[in-house]
Amino acid sequence: MRRSGLLLHISSLPSPWGTGDLGPWAYHVARNMARSSISVWQILPLNETSSAFGHSPYSPTSVFAGNRAFISPEELVKDGFILKSELPEKIPIGPSDFDRALEIRTALIAKSWERGKDLQDFKHFKEENRLWLENYCLFTVIKDRMGQKPWNLWPEPLRDREEEALSQIADQEGHSLDRLAFGQYLFFQQQRKWKKECNRLGLEILGDIPIYVIHDSSDVWANPDLFQLDDERLPSSVAGVPPDYYSEDGQLWGNPLYLWENHLAQRFSWWINRLRHCLTLYDRVRIDHFRGMVGYWAVPRDHATAREGRWEKVPYDRFFKAIRETFPDLPFTAEDLGVITPEVKRAMEDLGLAGMAVLQFAFDGDTGTNPYVPHNHRRNSVIYTGTHDNDTTAGWFKKAGETTVKNLQAYTGRQLDHRSAVDSVIRMALASVAELAVVPAQDVLGLDSEARINTPSTTTGNWTWRLKEDIDLEWIGDMTILYGRANTEDRPSEG
């Protein structure tokens, strides 16, 4: 079935509380999309993030914990956890301020906990999520105690998770741990309520799973045997990718790499639990940097760039066999951009996974053979005008080289400026044979580079772009119908 989608992260929604959240605007945009026959809402990872990493959703401090900054104060009022009079003063809508947003939510979570800590539903949530929740809460409380020092610099009994030391923390910080758990309860309660409404409206939520976690995370602290660490609990090598379209030095991500032989010995249980958890949040999951599931680029820890790394293999045959047995429907999409080897292509074909094509990559050189040019698209794929790592299409066109502009104009058969280029590229995406075409909200609005949400290999100024007002989806809706991507069958009412 042909479908169209909108790429818009939760943080990019309007909200008077520091950043977008799972409140009124999340429901309003869902209704707007449904009215416009758009059937897929793609979002970025919803994990807890860190100010040390610019609150990048691809550098989670826990791959299981939800981002408390996305908890809606309005929904807390609606659910009876806080009074309307207890809401703080509203903040003018501007770029996302995650630290301020988290400060607001932390205070509201504390008040909500006082009223809801004895709920049977909360007790059930704690038991159901015990395996990751206890580690996340302990990690967060200890980091606060340690002045935010990385866990490898904690006193050895805490660093090495000695039972007596952790029990002492649990005894001393019982209320703090329970409040953190309650914050997660509120996040997942609101997220699942929002997802249920999206599904009722006929929308599928396409989520995103970062392939790596940061070293200073509850996941690495709780599972050091699953990562490549040295005797000081530091990564022996780190993740990245070799030089590519985004960076001539490659991208040095710095994440610890997986110790795949230990994952294999544990029958990939950590990964399976992670994917199962993601599928409670999303209907389908885009696996970021899928190439790293087959082979990964390992860079020595002390190197300044990713140029001098090496490719290492993953026991992917057994890994994918375990994934297929656990998730026979394989509700996954592969991010297969960059250096793609025959092994990666074969793995995707064996699993039947849809890959990606990005139109901003299509016109730099030989348009006859470029896989991203529309006439070379595959049906089992997702086509984008651009992704969260690209400039907006208007910004891209303004900065494009002479060859790129010449090729694009020849392909479309018309002279273009940045406005008409955006129109043409969106039409190309929606007209593609690819089963799913996704357009970022910034391109729907025709915005310039100031609306770019992320620039790879940079550490500041990212992830903060937000809608300042409503987004008009009427034109995209018309094009969705024109190109046979509308799904209006059994469309429920918006009641």
N, C-alpha and C positions, 0 to 999 in steps of 0.2 A: 504494500500500500504506500502510495506517495504521500509525503507529509511535509509540512513546513514547520520551522521552529524559531524561537526567539532566544538569543543568548543574553541573559541579564541576571547578574548575581544578586543575591539577597541584599548585600551591603549597598548596592547601587540604587535601591528603592528610596523614595522620599520618606522621611520620618523625622519628627522633632526631637529625637533622643540621641543624636550623635552619629548614628549610622542606620542604614536600612535594616528592617527586621521583619518578623513573621506576623506583623500586625495588619491594619486596614489596607495599606497599599499592596501587600502581597495578595490579598483577596481581590482587590480592585483590578490589578493587572491580569490576574487569572481570568476574571470575567471578561475583561477587554479582549484577551487573546481568544477566548472561546467564541465571542461574538464575531471575531475576525477570521474564524475557521482555522486558526493556528492551533496545532494539536500537540506541540512539544515545547516545553519550557526547559531550556538548558541552564543550569546553574553551576557555579564553581564549588569546590569542596566546602562543607559546612563545619569543618573541624575547628577546635580551639586553636587560636593562633598566638604568636608571641610578638611583643613590641621589639624584641631584639632582632627579629627578622622582618621588620616592617609590616607585621600582620599579614604576611603572605599566606593565602590559603593552601599553598603548596609546601609550606614548612610547618606542618602541624606539631603541636606539643603533645598531642595524643591523636591517634588515628581513629579512636572510638568516641572521645568526648565531643559534644557539640559546642559550638561557639556561643557562650552566654550573652555576648553582645547582640545576638539576634533574637533574644527573648523580647517579646512585645509588651511594653507597659500597659497598653490599652487592653490586651488580651488578659493580663493579670487582673485588671479591674473587672473585666467581663466574667472571669472565672471565680471572682470573689476572694482572691488572694490579697489584694490591696484595695484601699478605698480611693475613689477618684481624687479626693482632697489630699491624698498622700503622694500624688504624682509630682515630680519636680518641675521646675520652670522649663518651658519648652526652649529648644535651641534653634536658631535660624538654620534652614537647610543649606548646607555647604558641603565641602569635601568630607568624607568619612573621618571621624575622629574616634578611632577604636578605643583608645585609652579612656577618653571621657565617657563613651558609650558603656564600657565595661564598669566604670565607676558608678554610673547611674544604675545599671542592672544589679550590681553587687548589693547596693543598699536596698533595692526593691526585693531581691531574693531573700535577704535577711528578714524583712518584714513578712514576706510570704511564708517563709519557713516557720515562723512563730505560729502562724495560723494553720499550716498544713502538715506539720512534721509528724502528726499522729495518724495521717490518712492511711488507710489500708492499701490504697493504690500505690502510694509512695513506698511502703514496705515491700510490696510485690515488685516494684521497679528495682529496688536495691538488690533483691534476691536474684532477679532475672538477669541483672547486668553485673553481678558481683565480680566476675573474673577480671574485668577491666576497670570497673568503677572504683574499687578499693585502691588499686594501684594509682589511678589518676588522682584521687583525693589525697592520698598520702604524699604523693610526689609534689602536688601543689602546695600543701601545708608546709612540708619540709623546706621547699624553696623559699617560702615566705620567711620561715625561721632563719634560714641561712643567708638572708639578704639577697636572694635571687642568684646566688652562686650556682654554677653548673654542678650537676650531681656528682661528677667525677672528682670534685674538690670538696665534697662533704666529708665529715669524719668517717673513717672506714666502716664502723658498724652500720651507719646509715647508707653509705655508698654501696656496701656489699649486702645490704638488706638482711642483716642479722635479726633473727626473730625477736629477741629480747628488746633490741633498740626500736623496732617498729611497733611492738606492743606498747612500749612506753609512750611513744608519740600518740598512738591510738587512745590511750588512757587520758593523756593530758589535753588532747585536742579534739575530744569527742564531738563537741558542738560544731567546731569549725569544719570537721570532716563531714558531718551530717548536712550542714548548710551547703557545702559544695555539691554533695550528692543531690540535694534538693534542687539546686540550680540546673543540674543535668536532667532531673525529672521534669522540670518546667520546660526546658528546651525541647525535649523529645515529645512531650505532650503537645506543645504548640506546633512543632514541625509535622507531626503525624496528623493533627487536625487539619492543617493547611493542605497537606498532600491529599488527604481524603477528599477535601473539597475540590482540589484541582482534578482529581480522577473523576469525581462526579460530573464535572463540567466537560469531561472528555479530553483532559490534558494529561500527557505523560510527562513525568519529571525525569529528565536525563541528568544524572548527577556525575560527579567526577571524583576519581580516587587518585591521590598523589601516589606515585610508585614508592617514594622514599619518605622517611620521617627525619626530623632533625635529631642530632645526637642528644641534646639537652631536652629529652622528652620522657614521659612516663613509660613509653613503649620500650625504649632502649634500656632505661634503668631497670625495668621489671624483667626484661628478657635479654640480658647481655650475651647469652650463649647463641642468640640468633643473628648477631651482627659481628662484623670484622673489627674487633677491638684488640688493643695491645694490653700489656700488664697494668698500665696506668688507666685503663678503661677509656682510652682515646681511640678514635678510628685509625686503623693502620693504613687504609686507603679510603678515598672519598669518591663520591659520585659526581658525574658530569657528563658532558658530551663533547666530541671533538669539534673542530671548527666547522661552522655551517652557515646557513643563511643569516642567522641572527647575530653571530659573533665570529670574527676572524681568529680569535684566540680560543674558540670553543666556549662552553659554559661550565664554569667550576661551581657546582652546587654546594659541595662540601658535606653532603649527608653521609652518614656511615653506610657502608654496603652490607648486604645480607650475607650471612654465612650459610650458603645454600645447602651444604651437606648436612647441617643440623636441622634445617627446615625439612629436608628429605627424611631424616631419621625420625622426625616427629610427624611424618605423613602430612606435612604442610598445614598442620592444624591452625597455626597462627594466621596464615593467609586465608584459609577457608573461613575462620571465624570473622576475619575482617571483611571479606566479601559478603558473607551472610549478613553482617551488621549493616553494610552499605545498602543492601537490598531491602532493608526495613525503612530506609530513608528515601530511596529512589526507585523508580520503576525499571530503569536501565542505567548502567554504569559505564561511563567512558574511562578506560584505563589509561591514565597519563603515561607517556613514554613506554608504550608497550614493547618497544624494541629491547628495553632492559629486562624483560621477562625471558628473553631468549639468550641474550648476551649483554654484558654491561661494560661501560667505559670506566676503568679504575685508574684514579690519579693518585700518586703518592701524596700523603697528607701535607708535606711541606712545600709543594709546588704552588707557584703563584697563579698559573693559568692551567687550563685543561689540555693544552697542546700535547704534552708528553705523557698521555695516559696509555692504557693498553686494553684491548678487548679481552674479557674473561667470559667463560661459558656458564650457563645455567642448566641444571638438569630438567630442561623444559618439557621433554616428552612425558616424564613421570608427573611433573607438576600439572601440565594440562590434562593428563589423564585423570588426576584427582579432582581437578576443577570440573571436568565434564561429568564425572560420576556424581558429584555433589550438586551441580547446577545443570541438569540435562537440557534445559531451555537456553542456556548460555545467554543471559540477558546483558551482554557486554558489547561495547564498541571499542575498537583499538585506535589509539593515537599513534599512527604509524608514519609520522613525519620524520625527516632527517635521513640518516644513513640506514637504509633498509636492505638487508641481505636476503639471499634466497631462502635461508633458514627461517627468517622472520615471515616472509611471504608464505612459505609452506605451512608454518604454524598457524597463521591466520586462516589460510584456506582449509586446513584440517579442522579447525574449530568453527569455520563458517562465519568469522567475525567481520563486520563491516569496518573498513578503514576510513581515512579522511582525505579530502582534497581541499586545497585552499586557493581561491582564485587570485589572490594577490601574488602567488608564486607562479602564475601560469604564463606570464608574458615577457619574462626577462630574456629569453633566448629563442631556441628552436620551438616554435609553437606546434610544429607538426607532430613531435614525439613527446612533448612535455605531458606527463600524466595528469597535471592539474588543469589543462586546457579542456573546455567542455566536451569537444568531440572525442576525447580519450577517457572520459569518466566511466566508472563502472556502476552498475545498478546497485550492487551491495556496498554502498558507501554513503558517507555523510559529506556534503559539500558545504563549505563555508565561504563567505566573502572574505572574512578574516577571523582570527581567533582572539582570545584574551591576550596573546603574546604579540599580536600585530598592531600596527598603527591603525587608526580608523581608515576606511577606504578613501575618504576625502583627503586625509593627511598623507596617505600612501601615494595617491595620484599626484599631489602637489610636489612630492619629493622624488617621484619616479624618474629614472633616467630616460634619455631620448629613445633608446631602443624599446623600452617597455611601453612608453606612450605610443610610439609608432605602431608596435604590434597590436596593442589594444584597440587603437583607432582602426587599423586595417581589419581586425577581427570583427569589430562591430559595424564597420562601414560608415563611420560618422566622425566628425570632429568632436572632440570632447573637452570640457572644462571639468573642474573638480565636482561640480554638481551633477552634470550629465554622466560623468564617469561612475558615480555612486549608483545612479539609476540603472545604468547598463550592467554593472557588475551584479547588482541584486537580481535583475531580470535573468542574467546568465545562470545564477545559482538556482533560481526557482524553475527555470526551463530545463535544467540538467536532468539526465536520466537517473541520477542518484536518488535513492528512495527517500532520503531526508535532506532537506536544504535548511541550513541554519544561518540566520542573519543577526549579528550583534545589534543591540538596541541603538548604539551610537551610529551605526550605518542607517538604520531606519530613520533616524533623526537627521542624517546628513552632516554629522558633526565633524569638526576638524581635529587636529592632533591634540588639542587641549583636553579632549575627552578620552584619550587613550588610557586604558586601565592598568597596563603593565608594559614595561620595557625590559626584556631579559638582560641579565648581567648587570643590572643596576639595583641598588638597595634602598633608594629613597624615592618618594613621590609616586609610589605605585599603590594600586588597589583602593584609591580614595574617590574615584569618580562616582557621581550620583546624579540621578534624574532630579531636576529641580521642579518639575511639574509633570503633568500627565503625558503619556506617550500616545500619539495618534497612530493606530495600526490599520486604519481604513484602507490605505493604498496597498499595504502588504497583504491585507485580507483579499482585496480585489485580485492582486497578482496570484495569490494562493489558489483562488478559484480558477483564474485564467489558465494556469499551468497544471491543473488537475491534482492539486495537493490538498483540497478541502475534504474534510471528513465531517459531513453534516448529518450522517445517519444516526438516528436515535439520540440527537443532541438534547440533553436534559435542560429543563428550565433553569434560570439563574436564581430562582427563589430563595 
